[in-house]
Each structure stands twice: as C-alpha cells, then as structure tokens.
C-alpha cells in the first residue's frame, strides 16, 4: 500500500481496524454472514452507488490540466464501473425483486454517508473529494486481500458471488490508479491541508462503520412512513 494510504489510515487511530474487522465483514470472510444481513446491505448500497459515480465526476471537473493527466488511468477505469447491475442480480437471487434504488431509498446511516460525500464534493477541492472516497475503495481492496486465499466453496452461493467482487483484480488496480494520481497532488500541499485530508478520511471511515453497523443490526428505520427496508 502507498505511503499516502498508510498515513491516512494511521491518522484514524483504531477506527480503521474497527472498519476492516467489523463483525459484518468478519462474517462474510468466515462464511457465516446471513442472507438477511447481506440483503440489507445490498439494498442500502444501491442508492449509494449512483452518488458514488457522480461524486467522482464532480471531483474530475475540478482537476487542473496537470492533475487530470495524472488521474487519466483512474478516470478510464471508473468509466467502466457498473457494480449496481451485479448487486441487482444478487438481490434477485436473494428473492428481492421489488425495491427502490433512488436517493430516498437510503436509510439514516447510508444517507448520512452520502450527504457527507456530496457536501465535500460541492464545497471542497478535487483532492478533498477523492480523499473522501478513499476509505470505501481501500477498504474494499483490503477485504479482498483478506479473502484472496480463502476457500469459499462451502459458502452460501450468493455470498460467494459477492466475495468475487471483493477479489476481482479491478479492486486493487483502481485503488493503485487513484493513489497514483493523489500522491503527486498531495505532495504540493502544505501540512495544514494534508491534516484536513486526514480529518476527511477519518470521517468517511466513521460513516463506513455506521453503514455496517446498520447492516449488522438490520435496523435503521426512519420514523413515520417510507420505512421500506423490510420489503423483499
């Protein structure tokens, strides 16, 4: 992992390990995750994925010409990103065929995370925005590394397919490309701005933990009407 990633993770203290070794994640690694917990997570991931792609493009629009050259390999990778269709197919295999996937489908933890990312994208710089996205990308890659040599042949078939998304080469490749663009951009920043990036990275990691907490509990309802997550 790049020196930049190591510095950002170190700045979170124990929070990074709490994310990477969350009980939800430990259960998927060890083949114990229930279908209901996986379904809850996937239902909440779908509305996030639309913002995930938009936020990257908001960041790209703010890059300087020189920065854009450094990020070109990453931009080309993201252009082919389509995890949503894979998640929809997994949900169908889980017996869930009727669900919304727009912004209003997000429950409290997921909407909080989405709003954090959108706010950084609109109010912050391109580098701040891409840093806010890093915990999701790096975390997914590190989980894939944990799973790389795990024999999943006895796991639930839907979990096996989800695990293959963690283990696919694209995960590590796109993180490498993202960090390769970020490192020269950050090298030119004063220390005070790098410390701000550390705070942004930490807050995104904290939001990730809340998202997995909700999926672990399978409970994150809004009060009143519109609590749809029990459908399916």
N, C-alpha and C positions, 0 to 999 in steps of 0.2 A: 504494500500500500504506500502511496506517496507520502512524503513528509508533511504536506499540507493537510491531508486527511488525518494523519496521526496527531497533528497539533490541534485540529478542530475537535477530534474525539477526546483528546486529553483534557480539553477545556470544559467538557461536560462532567468531569469527575466520574462518579459511579453511575451516572444516568445512562451513558452509552451501553454499559453491560446490562443494565436493567431492561433496556430495549431489546438488545440482541438475544438475551436469555429470558425474555418474557415467558410466562407459563404457556401462553398460546403458541409461541414459536417452539418452545421445548417440546410440546406435544406433537406438533407437525413433524419435527425432526425425529422423534422417537416412535412415530406411527400410532399415537394414541388420540389424536385430535378427532373429536366427534364431528359427524356430518353437520349437525346443527350449528356448531361453532364456526365451521368453515363457511357454511351458507350465510350466516350473519355477517361475517367479514366480507364476503364477496358482494353481498347486497349493498354494503356500505362503500365498497371500493369503486363501484361503477360510477356514481356521481362524481367521485374524486378524479377519475381518470380523464374526464372531459376538461376539468380545470388544469390538471397536470400538463396536458399538451398546450393549452392556451398560455399558461404561465411561462413555459419555455419560450414561446414565440414573443411574448411581451418582453422577455429578457433579451432575446436576439435583436429586437427592434432598437434597443438602447446601446448596443455594442458599437464601439468605434470601428473604423475600417480595419485598423491593425488587429484589434481584438477578434473581429469577425474571421480573419484569416486563421487565427489560432483555433477557433471553435468550429471551423468548417467540417472536419470529420465528425464531430459530435452532432452538428446540425443535420448532416446527411443521415446519420443513424436514427435520429428522432423522427425524421420524415417517414420512416418505415414502421414506426411504433404503432401497434394495434393490439394492446392487451385486452381491451374491452370485449372483443369478439370471443376470445378464449374464455373469459370469465362468464360470458353469457352461456356458452356451451356447457361449462361446468355446472352452472346453476340449473340448466335443463336436466342434466344428469342427476342432480340432487332433487329433482321433482318440483323445481320452482320455475314456473313458466309465465307468471303474471306479476310483473314488478315495474315500478317507475325507475328511471335512471337519471332524471334531471336534478337540478340543484336542490329542489325541495324534498328529494328523497333522503338527503343527508340528515342523520340524527345529530345530537348535540356534539359529541366528540369529533365526528367527521367534519361537521360544518365549521367547528372551531378551527380545525387544522386547515381546511380550505380557505377560510377567511384570513387566517394568518398569512398564507402564501400569496393570496390575491393582494392583500394590503402591502406586503413587501414589494410585489411586482409593480404596483402603481406608484408607491411612494419612494421606493428605494432605487438603487442603481442596478445595472445588469448583473454585476458581480454579487451584490447582496441577494438578488433574486435567485441566481444559480446556486449560491451557498445555501439558501433556504431549502432548496430541493435536494441537496446532497444527502441528508440522513436517510431519505427514502431509498435513493439509489445505492448508496454504500451499504446500508443495512440489508437490502435485498441481496446484494452481492455476497456479503459476509455469511448470511444464512445459507446461500447456495454453496459456499465453500464448506460449511459445516455438513452439508448434505452430500457433498461430492462423492464420497466413498461409502455412503450408507446403502445397504441392500434394502430396497423398498419393495421388493417383490411380494412381501406378505402384507403390505399396507392396503388400506382401502383404495380401490381403483381411482376414485376421484382425487384423493389426496396424492396418489402417485402422479397424476397429470399436473396438479398444482405444483408439486415438487419439481417436476421437469422444467417449469417456468423459472424457478429459482436457479436451477442448474445449467440452463442454456448458456452458451458462450456469449450471447448478446449482453448478458448482465455485466460481466466483468469488462467486456470490450467497451461498453458505452460509459462506464464509470471511468475507465482509463482515459477515454477521449475527453470527457468532461473535466477531469482533473488536469489533463494536459493543457487545456485552454485556460483554466483558472489559475494555475500556478504562476505563469508569467504576468498575468494581470494583477495578482495579489502582491507580487514581488515589488511592484512600483508603489504600493500603498504605504502610508505612514502607519506606525504601530497602533495609533488610536483607532484607525479604520479597520485594521485587522481584528482588534479586540471587539469591535462592533459585529464583525462577521462571526466571531466566536459566540456572541450572545444570540445572534440569529440562528446559528446552527444548533445551539442548545435548545432554543425554544421550539424549533422544528422537531427535535428529538423528543422533547416532552410531549408534544402533540401526538407523535407516533405512539408513545406509550399509552396515552389516553384512548387512542383508537383501538389498540389491542386489549386494553382493559375492558372496553365496551364489548368487544367480540368474545372475550373470555366470560363475562357475565351474561352475555346475550340479552342485555338490557341497557337501553339508553334513550328511553322514550321521551318525546315532547309531551307536555301536558295538553289536554284537550284533543280536538280532532286531528287527524293526519298522522297518527302513530301506526305506520303501515308495516313496520319491520316484521311483525308476526305473520304476515301473509306468506303464502307459498308452502 
